[in-house]
Amino acid sequence: FLQCITQQFTLYLSMLLSCVLVMMWLYSSDINIPIRPSPVDQWNQEQTKRKLGIDKLCQEDGIQLYYDNATLTEMLVGKGDVINTIIFIPKYNVLYCPIPKAGSTTWLEGTFVKLGSIEDRGDFTRTFKIQNIETLDRILEGNPVSFANLRHPFERLVSAYIMFRKHSEEFKEKTFQQFLTEQVLMKTNISQNKNTFWEMNQHLWPSNAYCAFCNINYTIISEMNTFSEDRKRIMEILGLEPEEKTERRNVFGGDRIKELTTDLFGNVTEDIKIDLVKIYKYDFAMFDYNANLY
């Protein structure tokens, strides 16, 4: 008797499940089942968000952000010993804008110098830098994979300060506030062109002074907070084998950069912070950085 009831119950349950499955199939278009986005979707969504921020600001303040031929050429060719400049490697159809204190050494020395088969970074930069605006225009017509890696401007300043103190006796006795006043605020004031900040040390330039984001529609906008994932995706797009572990180079602050930035900016007056936000205003606006984070 029990066996008979069990068999009937199993039969009814199977029929019920079959009916449910049939109903779901028939009305599947009306059923809103949330689908968790894959990691690739999330990465692409973040890229779209970052590029929309650039497009919005370029439409609003394009006159201040766009470099005309003379200025852009000057920026690209540089004054004598420019540490970083936009490069293009034809073999991989890749254009890269290296921003100092934002992973540039890792990309240049850890990846691109090897790809260019030139061991010396200076020789590599001179070989692959974009010579003039006409060359840049031709390169952009070829739809290169183009990217830059960004970082919160206050974190860049802290990383630069640590680096300067390590490599120069001049800065070892200077407080962080003195460094900001002398190297950023004063140098900005005497720079005639506030788009290029020519008198400021090149490690400290705002990001747009390097990369001309309103001139160049970058394929990928990388960021230090997502550096490893962004780097992996870029390598895949270029058809290169991603490293199992990225060797970070010329690191000052490293994993402690947020803690160090909080500590150092904790001793900076509000007036100086306000002046810095004005100087790096397009970094904050274009890449949605929080000006009150530190």
N, C-alpha and C positions, 0 to 999 in steps of 0.2 A: 504493500500500500504506500509506504513512504517513498519507495523507489519510483512509483508511478507519479506521485505528486511532484517529486524532484524533477522528473523528466518533463512534466507539463510546465513547471515553472521555468525551466531552462528554455523550453520552446517559446513560451510567451515572451521571455526576456530577449531572446534572439530576434523575434518578430518586432518587438518594440524598438530595439536598436536599429534594425533595418529601416523601419519607418522614419526614425529620426534622421538617419543618414540620407535617406531619399529626400526628405523635406529640406535638409540643409543644402543638398545639391540643387534642388529645384529653385530655392529662394536665396541662393548664395549671393546674388547681386544685391539683395536687399539687407544682407547681414553685414553690419559694420564690425569686422573683427580687427582689432588693432594689431599692427605688425611692427615688431621691434626692428628699428633700422639696423642694418649691419654696420660694422666698424667702417667699411668703405663709404657707406652712405653718410655716416656721421662726419667723416673727414671731408667729404665733398661739400656737405652742408656748411661746415665751418669755413672752408675756402670761399664759398659763395658769400657768406656773411662778411668776411674780411675784405673781399674785393668790392662789395657793395658800399662799405664804409669809405673806401678810397674814391669810388665813382661819385658818391654823394658830395664829398668835400671838394673834389675837382670841379664839379658843376657849380658849387656855391662860391668857391674862392679860387677859381682857375687862374685868374690874372696874377695872383700872388704866387701860385704854386707852379705854373708852367714856365719852363726855361726856354727863352728864345735861342736862336742858333748860336749867337756869340757866347752867351752865358753857359749853355749846355756844353759847347765845345771846350770852353775854358775848364769847366768842371771835369770833363772826361780826360782831357790831356793833362791838366794839372800844372802846378807850378813846381817844376824841378822834380823833387823827390816826393811824389804823392804816394802815400802808403797803400791805398786801395783805389781801384778804379774799376768801372764796369768792364767786364771781360766777355769775350765770345770765343767759344771753341767750335770751329766749323765742323769738325769730324762728328760731333755729337749734337750739333745745332742747338747749343745751350748758351744762354746769356745769363750771367750772374752778377748781381750788384752786391759786393761785400761791404757790410756796415761794421766798422770796428767795434769791438766789445760786444758783438752779437753773433758769435760762432763763425766769424769770417776766417780765422786761421785754421779751424778744423776743416772747413770746406776747401780753402785754397791749398794748404799744405798736406792735408790728409787725403784729399781726393783729386782735385784738379791738376795739381802739379804732376801727379803720377800719370793722369790721363794725357797731359801734354808732353810727357816724356822729357820734361825739363826739371832738373832737380832744384835749381835755385829759384826761390819765390820771386825775386826781383826780375830775373830774366824771363820767368814765366809771364809775369804781369806785362812787361814791355812787349813780349811777343803777341799776347792775345788781347791787349787792351784795344778798345775801339778808338780809332784815330781821330775821327771827326763826325760831324752831324750827318753828312751824306752817307758815310759808311753805316752809321746807326740806322738810318732810314731804310737802307737796302737790307740790312739784317732783319729788321722788324717785318719787312715785306715777306720774308721767308718763314714767318710764324715760328720762331724758335721757342723752345722750352725756356722760359725766363722766370727767375725767382730772386727773392731777397729774403733775408732772415731778420726779423725785428726783435726788439726788446724794449721793455719799459725804460724811458729815457733816464729816470733816476737810478735805475740799476746799472745802466751803461756808465753813468758818471761815477758811481761807486767803484765799479770794476776798473775804470781808467785811473781813478785816484790810487787804488791799491797797486796797479801796475807802475804808475809814475813813481810812487814811493819806493818800490823795489829796485827800479832801474836808474833813478836819478837822486843824487845827494841833495839837489835843490828842493825836493819836495818832502824829504824825510822829517823835517821839523815843522812842516806846515799842517795846520789843522784842516779838516775837510771843508769847513766854512771859508777859510782863507783860500783854499784851492778853488772853490766855486767862485768866489769873488774875483780873484785875479785871472783865472784861466777861462771862465765862462762869461761872467757879467761884464768885466772890463774889456775883454777881447771882443765881445759882441758890440759894445758901444763904439769901439774904434773901427769896426768893420763897416766900410762904406756900403757894401752890398749885403743886405740882410737875408738874401737868398743863398749866398755861398758862404757867409761867415769866414771870409778868407783869412782874417787875422787870428782866428781861433785854431787851437791844435786840432788836427784832422780827426783824432780819436773822438772828439767831442761834438762834431757837427751834428745838427739834427738830421734825421734819416733822409728827408727829401733832398737835402743838399748833396747827397750821394746818388740817390736812385731816381730822382725826377719822376715820381709816381704818376704825375698827370701827363707826362710825355710818353711813358712806356706802360702799356697794358700788360702787367706781369701775369704769367700763367699761374704761378703759385706764390702765395704769401706765407712764408714760414714764420715761426715764432719760437722764442727760447723755451716757453712753457710746453711746447709740443715738438721740440727740436728732433728727438729721436724718431718719432712717428713721421714727421714731415720729411726728414732726411731719407727714411726708408722708402717713402712714396716717390720722392724725386728720383732716387736711384733706380727704382723699378720703371718709372716713366722713361728714363734715359736708356733703359736696357742694360743697366749695370747690376751686378750682384750685390745686394745689400750686405753690409758687414753684420756679423752676429753681434758684435759689440762695437759701438762707435768710440774711437779714441779721440777724446776731447783734447784740444791743443791750446796753449797760451791762455789757460784758464786762470782768472783772478776773481775769487769769490766763490765760484763753483756752486755746489749745492747749498751753500750758506748765504748766497747772495741776497736773498730776501731778508734774512735775519740781519746781515751786515748793513743793508740799506736802511732798514728800520732804525738800527742803532745810530748810524752816522747822521741820518736826517733828523733824528731826535734832538740833535744839538745844533740844528740850523734854524735861524730865525724865520718867522713867517714871511717877513718882507722878502727875504732872499728866495724862499720857496715860490712866492708869487711871481717874482721876476723870472725864475727858471721856467715856470709854467708858461709864461708869455713867450719865452724864447723857443720852447719846444711845443708850442701850442698845436702845431699841425700833427706832430707825433701823437699827442693825446687825442686829438679829434679824429684823425684818420684811422687810427688803430684801436680806438675805444679804450685807451688806458685810463685808469683811475688816477686823477691828479691828486686825490686826497689819500691815496693808499699809504704813503709814507709821510 
